[in-house]
Amino acid sequence: MSFEFNYKEPKIIAEIGCNHMGQINIAKELIDLAKQSGAGYVKFQKRTNKELLTEEQYNAPHPSPYNSYGDTYGAHREFLEFSIEKHKELKEYCDNIGIVYSTSVWDVTSAREMITLKPAFLKVPSACNNNYEMLKILRDEFKGQVQLSIGMTTKSEVEQIVSFFEQANQAKSRLLIYSCTSGYPVPAEDVALLEISWLYEKYGKRVNEIGFSGHHLGIALDLAAYTLGARWIERHFTKDRTWKGTDHAASLEPQGLQYLVRNLTACYSALRYKDNEILPIEKIQREKLKNRK
């Protein structure tokens, strides 16, 4: 495949999401930890819960009461939600310390709000990639990159999404697609890394970039994803995987993120051909060890 000759330095997103537990000071601490761990990007979430949820869903109990921050699922989601003013504060904080801020948007109102902050990119979660009213806003009104996950999405639905962006000549220049399996956490056999190869075969020349959004345990599969061509690696990030909430268990802690950055950087350095048939590092060994008989 052609991309094997064009490896680029991996771009690593620490997805904080709602792992801040509704507290702006924890959100800023996680930004600091992501920066210290070597990630170049952090990502949050923005939802307008009464627009996103039906009345029945909003008033229903949380399916996992232990992880709930409210008496109902709606109250839980509202507790974890930051206002547009808080997101502006987080973006300014990121700008000041030298890490790129972004967020996922889950609905039309959130998309319109977050566009006003002019982030480098906005993310469409797998759960919302069929919301074409929101996709149209991101396609036609936003100027940055649109990143989109395709977990729990059929191949025909992926084609519809890409074609939708192509209708406005925006796929090749602005659309990034993430290979993704929606689960928390996902066992290795369900990660299906060869979907990355399928994305390159089908969309490598039609979209801007291809990435990998992982919800698995450990970091080995991210290295394989990068080798297969994923230029962006997105992983959930937390300070403590035992914290209250549904995403922490499938998240990396700071040391895990450090290892991920270190190992992806090493892969990037190694994915090249030899400059010479015998490298300088080999010459001494050749003199000493090569059998001349």
One Martini backbone bead per residue (centre of mass of N, CA, C, O) as a GRO file, in nm:
protein
  293
    1MET     BB    1   0.099   0.034   0.018
    2SER     BB    2   0.156   0.371  -0.015
    3PHE     BB    3   0.177   0.465   0.295
    4GLU     BB    4   0.452   0.315   0.372
    5PHE     BB    5   0.625   0.577   0.243
    6ASN     BB    6   0.447   0.792   0.456
    7TYR     BB    7   0.549   0.841   0.738
    8LYS     BB    8   0.423   1.002   1.023
    9GLU     BB    9   0.401   1.166   1.287
   10PRO     BB   10   0.236   1.103   1.557
   11LYS     BB   11  -0.095   1.175   1.674
   12ILE     BB   12  -0.187   1.250   2.016
   13ILE     BB   13  -0.486   1.183   2.197
   14ALA     BB   14  -0.627   1.303   2.497
   15GLU     BB   15  -0.924   1.177   2.622
   16ILE     BB   16  -1.112   1.323   2.865
   17GLY     BB   17  -1.393   1.421   2.842
   18CYS     BB   18  -1.560   1.319   3.156
   19ASN     BB   19  -1.306   1.265   3.363
   20HIS     BB   20  -1.349   1.537   3.543
   21MET     BB   21  -1.625   1.520   3.708
   22GLY     BB   22  -1.720   1.837   3.677
   23GLN     BB   23  -1.417   1.961   3.718
   24ILE     BB   24  -1.207   2.214   3.629
   25ASN     BB   25  -0.949   2.139   3.792
   26ILE     BB   26  -0.927   1.852   3.674
   27ALA     BB   27  -0.912   1.928   3.380
   28LYS     BB   28  -0.642   2.086   3.409
   29GLU     BB   29  -0.477   1.854   3.524
   30LEU     BB   30  -0.511   1.670   3.273
   31ILE     BB   31  -0.373   1.858   3.081
   32ASP     BB   32  -0.100   1.859   3.221
   33LEU     BB   33  -0.054   1.547   3.207
   34ALA     BB   34  -0.065   1.525   2.900
   35LYS     BB   35   0.170   1.712   2.843
   36GLN     BB   36   0.382   1.554   3.019
   37SER     BB   37   0.333   1.280   2.843
   38GLY     BB   38   0.330   1.401   2.515
   39ALA     BB   39   0.082   1.514   2.420
   40GLY     BB   40  -0.074   1.729   2.163
   41TYR     BB   41  -0.373   1.647   2.264
   42VAL     BB   42  -0.705   1.744   2.366
   43LYS     BB   43  -1.033   1.604   2.470
   44PHE     BB   44  -1.370   1.665   2.482
   45GLN     BB   45  -1.718   1.736   2.567
   46LYS     BB   46  -2.040   1.822   2.393
   47ARG     BB   47  -2.370   1.874   2.537
   48THR     BB   48  -2.731   1.875   2.475
   49ASN     BB   49  -2.933   1.691   2.656
   50LYS     BB   50  -3.232   1.780   2.568
   51GLU     BB   51  -3.159   1.725   2.263
   52LEU     BB   52  -3.037   1.430   2.274
   53LEU     BB   53  -3.268   1.349   2.468
   54THR     BB   54  -3.522   1.207   2.576
   55GLU     BB   55  -3.741   1.224   2.827
   56GLU     BB   56  -3.704   0.931   2.910
   57GLN     BB   57  -3.393   0.929   2.918
   58TYR     BB   58  -3.353   1.169   3.114
   59ASN     BB   59  -3.546   1.023   3.355
   60ALA     BB   60  -3.375   0.793   3.378
   61PRO     BB   61  -3.185   0.576   3.509
   62HIS     BB   62  -2.886   0.480   3.554
   63PRO     BB   63  -2.741   0.183   3.445
   64SER     BB   64  -2.493   0.275   3.658
   65PRO     BB   65  -2.521   0.384   3.969
   66TYR     BB   66  -2.223   0.399   4.067
   67ASN     BB   67  -2.155   0.617   3.812
   68SER     BB   68  -2.347   0.829   3.920
   69TYR     BB   69  -2.431   1.205   3.938
   70GLY     BB   70  -2.746   1.119   3.954
   71ASP     BB   71  -3.083   1.025   3.965
   72THR     BB   72  -3.046   1.065   3.660
   73TYR     BB   73  -2.923   1.069   3.351
   74GLY     BB   74  -2.958   1.373   3.308
   75ALA     BB   75  -2.824   1.465   3.573
   76HIS     BB   76  -2.557   1.333   3.516
   77ARG     BB   77  -2.490   1.491   3.254
   78GLU     BB   78  -2.509   1.778   3.375
   79PHE     BB   79  -2.278   1.748   3.582
   80LEU     BB   80  -2.056   1.694   3.335
   81GLU     BB   81  -2.121   1.972   3.213
   82PHE     BB   82  -1.991   2.224   3.016
   83SER     BB   83  -1.977   2.527   2.934
   84ILE     BB   84  -1.877   2.749   2.700
   85GLU     BB   85  -1.705   2.908   2.904
   86LYS     BB   86  -1.538   2.664   3.003
   87HIS     BB   87  -1.423   2.589   2.726
   88LYS     BB   88  -1.277   2.855   2.683
   89GLU     BB   89  -1.094   2.823   2.929
   90LEU     BB   90  -0.959   2.558   2.830
   91LYS     BB   91  -0.844   2.667   2.568
   92GLU     BB   92  -0.668   2.887   2.696
   93TYR     BB   93  -0.503   2.694   2.866
   94CYS     BB   94  -0.384   2.535   2.632
   95ASP     BB   95  -0.252   2.771   2.483
   96ASN     BB   96  -0.059   2.850   2.726
   97ILE     BB   97   0.090   2.542   2.735
   98GLY     BB   98   0.098   2.387   2.445
   99ILE     BB   99  -0.194   2.259   2.371
  100VAL     BB  100  -0.444   2.103   2.197
  101TYR     BB  101  -0.777   2.185   2.161
  102SER     BB  102  -1.083   1.984   2.200
  103THR     BB  103  -1.407   1.843   2.077
  104SER     BB  104  -1.691   1.684   2.111
  105VAL     BB  105  -2.000   1.659   1.924
  106TRP     BB  106  -2.366   1.571   1.976
  107ASP     BB  107  -2.499   1.840   1.849
  108VAL     BB  108  -2.609   2.122   1.713
  109THR     BB  109  -2.561   2.325   1.943
  110SER     BB  110  -2.272   2.236   2.008
  111ALA     BB  111  -2.152   2.293   1.734
  112ARG     BB  112  -2.211   2.597   1.726
  113GLU     BB  113  -2.057   2.670   1.982
  114MET     BB  114  -1.768   2.548   1.912
  115ILE     BB  115  -1.708   2.714   1.657
  116THR     BB  116  -1.655   2.988   1.813
  117LEU     BB  117  -1.357   2.880   1.914
  118LYS     BB  118  -1.175   2.778   1.682
  119PRO     BB  119  -1.076   2.500   1.641
  120ALA     BB  120  -0.883   2.276   1.470
  121PHE     BB  121  -1.096   2.057   1.579
  122LEU     BB  122  -1.376   1.831   1.539
  123LYS     BB  123  -1.577   1.575   1.688
  124VAL     BB  124  -1.742   1.272   1.583
  125PRO     BB  125  -1.916   1.046   1.713
  126SER     BB  126  -2.043   0.745   1.652
  127ALA     BB  127  -2.335   0.813   1.768
  128CYS     BB  128  -2.345   1.091   1.551
  129ASN     BB  129  -2.279   1.018   1.232
  130ASN     BB  130  -2.614   1.044   1.152
  131ASN     BB  131  -2.616   1.364   1.194
  132TYR     BB  132  -2.676   1.570   0.930
  133GLU     BB  133  -2.725   1.841   1.055
  134MET     BB  134  -2.449   1.851   1.195
  135LEU     BB  135  -2.266   1.786   0.952
  136LYS     BB  136  -2.342   2.040   0.791
  137ILE     BB  137  -2.225   2.245   0.985
  138LEU     BB  138  -1.934   2.135   0.977
  139ARG     BB  139  -1.900   2.154   0.668
  140ASP     BB  140  -2.016   2.472   0.617
  141GLU     BB  141  -1.915   2.643   0.903
  142PHE     BB  142  -1.650   2.501   0.939
  143LYS     BB  143  -1.279   2.522   0.906
  144GLY     BB  144  -1.187   2.274   1.022
  145GLN     BB  145  -1.139   1.972   1.120
  146VAL     BB  146  -1.312   1.660   1.066
  147GLN     BB  147  -1.376   1.422   1.306
  148LEU     BB  148  -1.458   1.057   1.262
  149SER     BB  149  -1.630   0.793   1.387
  150ILE     BB  150  -1.701   0.416   1.304
  151GLY     BB  151  -1.858   0.303   1.513
  152MET     BB  152  -2.139   0.130   1.469
  153THR     BB  153  -2.083   0.116   1.139
  154THR     BB  154  -2.154   0.082   0.829
  155LYS     BB  155  -2.027   0.082   0.516
  156SER     BB  156  -2.263   0.240   0.388
  157GLU     BB  157  -2.252   0.472   0.596
  158VAL     BB  158  -1.968   0.565   0.533
  159GLU     BB  159  -2.023   0.639   0.239
  160GLN     BB  160  -2.234   0.857   0.300
  161ILE     BB  161  -2.048   1.044   0.457
  162VAL     BB  162  -1.832   1.094   0.243
  163SER     BB  163  -2.027   1.192   0.021
  164PHE     BB  164  -2.130   1.437   0.176
  165PHE     BB  165  -1.850   1.583   0.170
  166GLU     BB  166  -1.808   1.566  -0.142
  167GLN     BB  167  -2.042   1.756  -0.233
  168ALA     BB  168  -1.841   2.003  -0.100
  169ASN     BB  169  -1.536   1.942  -0.121
  170GLN     BB  170  -1.446   1.820   0.203
  171ALA     BB  171  -1.296   1.543   0.237
  172LYS     BB  172  -0.994   1.571   0.145
  173SER     BB  173  -0.938   1.842   0.329
  174ARG     BB  174  -1.122   1.764   0.629
  175LEU     BB  175  -1.152   1.445   0.660
  176LEU     BB  176  -1.150   1.228   0.943
  177ILE     BB  177  -1.101   0.875   1.000
  178TYR     BB  178  -1.197   0.638   1.248
  179SER     BB  179  -1.108   0.359   1.369
  180CYS     BB  180  -1.374   0.169   1.546
  181THR     BB  181  -1.479   0.027   1.863
  182SER     BB  182  -1.772   0.004   2.053
  183GLY     BB  183  -1.630  -0.007   2.378
  184TYR     BB  184  -1.593  -0.071   2.761
  185PRO     BB  185  -1.391  -0.253   2.689
  186VAL     BB  186  -1.195  -0.393   2.418
  187PRO     BB  187  -1.123  -0.669   2.277
  188ALA     BB  188  -0.888  -0.755   2.056
  189GLU     BB  189  -1.075  -0.913   1.847
  190ASP     BB  190  -1.264  -0.633   1.818
  191VAL     BB  191  -1.073  -0.416   1.691
  192ALA     BB  192  -0.997  -0.463   1.394
  193LEU     BB  193  -0.731  -0.342   1.235
  194LEU     BB  194  -0.791  -0.405   0.922
  195GLU     BB  195  -0.978  -0.159   0.880
  196ILE     BB  196  -0.754   0.034   0.803
  197SER     BB  197  -0.694  -0.094   0.529
  198TRP     BB  198  -0.976  -0.049   0.416
  199LEU     BB  199  -0.974   0.259   0.433
  200TYR     BB  200  -0.740   0.295   0.235
  201GLU     BB  201  -0.861   0.149  -0.010
  202LYS     BB  202  -1.131   0.333  -0.012
  203TYR     BB  203  -1.016   0.642   0.129
  204GLY     BB  204  -0.715   0.743   0.090
  205LYS     BB  205  -0.813   0.951  -0.167
  206ARG     BB  206  -1.086   1.094  -0.015
  207VAL     BB  207  -0.941   1.169   0.247
  208ASN     BB  208  -0.733   1.327   0.466
  209GLU     BB  209  -0.749   1.109   0.711
  210ILE     BB  210  -0.628   0.834   0.927
  211GLY     BB  211  -0.739   0.663   1.224
  212PHE     BB  212  -0.731   0.570   1.587
  213SER     BB  213  -0.987   0.456   1.818
  214GLY     BB  214  -0.932   0.342   2.146
  215HIS     BB  215  -1.085   0.081   2.397
  216HIS     BB  216  -0.852  -0.065   2.513
  217LEU     BB  217  -0.595  -0.244   2.653
  218GLY     BB  218  -0.328  -0.084   2.648
  219ILE     BB  219  -0.060  -0.031   2.365
  220ALA     BB  220  -0.009  -0.238   2.135
  221LEU     BB  221  -0.239  -0.167   1.922
  222ASP     BB  222  -0.140   0.119   1.850
  223LEU     BB  223   0.118   0.031   1.704
  224ALA     BB  224  -0.024  -0.131   1.485
  225ALA     BB  225  -0.198   0.099   1.377
  226TYR     BB  226   0.035   0.277   1.285
  227THR     BB  227   0.163   0.069   1.090
  228LEU     BB  228  -0.113   0.063   0.915
  229GLY     BB  229  -0.166   0.414   0.912
  230ALA     BB  230  -0.226   0.562   1.165
  231ARG     BB  231  -0.191   0.911   1.241
  232TRP     BB  232  -0.408   0.890   1.464
  233ILE     BB  233  -0.421   0.869   1.829
  234GLU     BB  234  -0.693   0.770   2.042
  235ARG     BB  235  -0.722   0.817   2.405
  236HIS     BB  236  -0.825   0.765   2.696
  237PHE     BB  237  -0.802   0.988   2.996
  238THR     BB  238  -0.651   0.955   3.327
  239LYS     BB  239  -0.545   0.948   3.661
  240ASP     BB  240  -0.775   0.722   3.757
  241ARG     BB  241  -0.925   0.410   3.695
  242THR     BB  242  -1.103   0.419   3.981
  243TRP     BB  243  -1.282   0.620   3.914
  244LYS     BB  244  -1.578   0.768   3.872
  245GLY     BB  245  -1.695   0.602   3.588
  246THR     BB  246  -1.714   0.460   3.256
  247ASP     BB  247  -1.417   0.550   3.119
  248HIS     BB  248  -1.170   0.476   3.303
  249ALA     BB  249  -1.116   0.167   3.236
  250ALA     BB  250  -1.041   0.266   2.916
  251SER     BB  251  -0.794   0.421   3.029
  252LEU     BB  252  -0.518   0.619   3.054
  253GLU     BB  253  -0.255   0.682   3.233
  254PRO     BB  254   0.020   0.867   3.246
  255GLN     BB  255   0.221   0.632   3.207
  256GLY     BB  256   0.078   0.508   2.962
  257LEU     BB  257   0.105   0.760   2.782
  258GLN     BB  258   0.409   0.774   2.786
  259TYR     BB  259   0.453   0.498   2.652
  260LEU     BB  260   0.301   0.557   2.396
  261VAL     BB  261   0.473   0.792   2.297
  262ARG     BB  262   0.745   0.648   2.302
  263ASN     BB  263   0.668   0.404   2.111
  264LEU     BB  264   0.569   0.568   1.867
  265THR     BB  265   0.833   0.720   1.823
  266ALA     BB  266   1.002   0.466   1.770
  267CYS     BB  267   0.845   0.369   1.525
  268TYR     BB  268   0.893   0.616   1.350
  269SER     BB  269   1.206   0.584   1.346
  270ALA     BB  270   1.198   0.275   1.224
  271LEU     BB  271   1.018   0.353   0.964
  272ARG     BB  272   1.267   0.251   0.753
  273TYR     BB  273   1.526   0.257   0.549
  274LYS     BB  274   1.826   0.201   0.463
  275ASP     BB  275   2.082   0.411   0.359
  276ASN     BB  276   2.264   0.153   0.375
  277GLU     BB  277   2.371  -0.160   0.355
  278ILE     BB  278   2.590  -0.047   0.565
  279LEU     BB  279   2.591   0.059   0.866
  280PRO     BB  280   2.780   0.213   1.095
  281ILE     BB  281   2.688   0.021   1.333
  282GLU     BB  282   2.791  -0.244   1.156
  283LYS     BB  283   3.098  -0.227   1.088
  284ILE     BB  284   3.230  -0.340   1.343
  285GLN     BB  285   3.076  -0.611   1.338
  286ARG     BB  286   3.175  -0.702   1.065
  287GLU     BB  287   3.478  -0.711   1.133
  288LYS     BB  288   3.436  -0.914   1.381
  289LEU     BB  289   3.199  -1.139   1.261
  290LYS     BB  290   3.245  -1.187   0.974
  291ASN     BB  291   3.257  -1.439   0.755
  292ARG     BB  292   3.551  -1.499   0.526
  293LYS     BB  293   3.550  -1.805   0.407
   0.00000   0.00000   0.00000
